[in-house]
């Protein structure tokens, strides 16, 4: 057990559900840190934001495979079928959610994509905005909970740290999105960003609890979380970071994110 894992166990104990709770608090706290950045970095350039979001995508991309898909296949005794079933369900759920919730990138930028219906951001309600962001935070909290529910700290701790790290630029993006959605008060926009990340705590607890009582669901749950996260990357983050002329720095950000996640996985896993 690494020093980080020992510290985590000393704080959360050996109960996977309590570990899931602490893991959810950690990633929500790092989301809060990102949301608070808007108070000191009030007008980040699109280039900087695209680079940071590219980094977040890289972390999520690597984590989907190293901490969810591959451990899920191992948990299924080497069979990829349960993981693939969960993966497909995760993709379908996120796709259907996007049919009735406006694309997040519309609220971040105020622009519409060719494949999206015309949406007037001035008419988008604050409630709709919060729901949209919340839906896209759900897979992350669930993934952390499932990781701790599996009982494998070597997988769960790197996953928690990776999602927490990528939550920092994501939290900042949420605060910026709140401003673009009409919440002109910067402080209130910050709180909107914090609230959007709080959903990760109950989902992390639920994920850890559910796996404890239905261990056969573990590979399905890991596949679900991976499919949902990869859908968000492809459908939301990549199109957004490549729509402002900053494709190169966004791509480099993604590569750095992959490297960081792989390093965490190897050194802590």
C-alpha positions, 0 to 999 in steps of 0.5 A: 500500500502506498503512502497516499493509500495509507493516508486515505485509509487512515482518514476514511477507514476500511469501509468501502462506502465511507471511502466512497464518501471521502472520495466524493468529497475530495473530487467535489472539493477540487471542483469547488477549487476550480469554481472559485478560480473565477474570483481571481481569474475573472476573464480567462482567455478562450485559448487558456480555457480550451487548453485546460479543458483539453487537459481534463479530457485527456485525464478522463480518457486515460482514466476510462481505460486504466481505472474502469474498462480494464479493471472491469474486464478483470472483475468479470473474469476476463470477459469483456461482455459485461463491461461492453454492455454497461458501456453501451448503456452509459452511452445511451443514457448520456445521449438521451439526456442530451436530447432534452437538455441543451448542450453544455457547450452552448451555455459555455460559449453562447454558440450553437453547433450545426447539429444542435437546435437553435437555443437562445442562451438568454432564454435558458433558465438557471435551473436548466443550466444547473441540470445540464451541468449536473448530468455531465458530472454524474458519471465522475462521481459514480466512477469514483464510488464504483472504484472504491466499492470494488475494494481495489485502492490501487485503482480507486485512489488514482482514479479519485485523484485523476478526476479531482485534478480534471475537476479543477478546469471543469469547475472553472468552466462551469463558473464561466458557463454560469456567467454566460447563462446570465448569472452576471454576479461572479460570486453567484456564478461561483456558487452555481459551479460549486453546487453543480459539483456536489452531485458527485458526493451522493453518487460516489456513496451510491456507487460504493454502496451498490457494489457492496450489495451487488458485486456482480454489477461491478463490471457493468457499473465500470463499463457504464461510467466509462461509456458515459465519460467517453461520451462527454469527452467526444460529444462535448469537450472535444468539439468545444475545444476545437471550435475556436481555432485553438485545436493545437494547444487543446490537443497538447493539453489532452496529451498532457492529461493522458500522461498525468493519468498514466503516471498516477496509475503507475505510481499509485496503482 
